[in-house]
Amino acid sequence: MSQNVRQEVIPSGWIDLGVVTAAQTALATTQFAAVTAEALAAAGIINKHIPHGAANLELRFYGTASANDANVVNIYAKRDSDGYYQLLATLTVTSGTAQKGAATELWADTIVEDVDATPMASGAVISPADNSIARYYFKPGGYKTLLIIATTLNSTNLGVELASYSG
C-alpha cells in the first residue's frame, strides 16, 4: 500500500520586528533568565515571538547607516516552557548602498556568521555582497521567542525583518 503525503510550504510576508538604537553587551551568564534579559533597556533589544508553526526563519537587516557600517548582532531564543535564553547566532552585518526608505536607510548586503549555535547547525548566510539584500536563514527548532541585540552598533540604528515558512 502506498501512502502519499502532501506537504505545503506556506510563506509569510516580511514582518518588521523593530529597531535597536543602542548597543547592548552580550548576555552575561547572569542574564540568560528571561526576566533579566527582557528587562534590559528597550533601546538595546528586540524581543518578539516567532510566528506559530514556523519551521524556517529568514532575517534581513536595515538601518540608518552609511555604506560599509558593520554591526555585530547576537540572536538568542527561548522555548515557551523554558525561562532562559540560548545563543543561536552571532552575525556581523554590513550595510550596502541599497535603500530601504530614505537615502540613509540602507539594507545590509553582507552577513558573516561568526557563531552558529542554531538547532541542527541550520544557520545559512545568503550574502551576495553586491549591494542587494543579504539574509540569514535558520530553523527555529522549537524555540518560540527571539531576543536580538547589537553588541556593536556602528550605524545610527539597526532594524530586523523576519519572514517565516511552515512545512
FENDA-V671861 format. One record per helix or strand of 3 or more residues. SS is the DSSP state (a for helix, b for strand). FROM is the first residue (numbers start at 1). LEN is the number of residues. If there is no record, write none. Layout:
BEGIN
ss/from/len
SS/FROM/LEN
SS/FROM/LEN
END
This chain:
BEGIN
ss/from/len
b/15/6
a/34/4
a/42/3
b/45/5
b/56/9
b/70/9
b/86/14
b/105/12
a/119/3
b/124/3
b/135/4
b/145/8
b/158/9
END
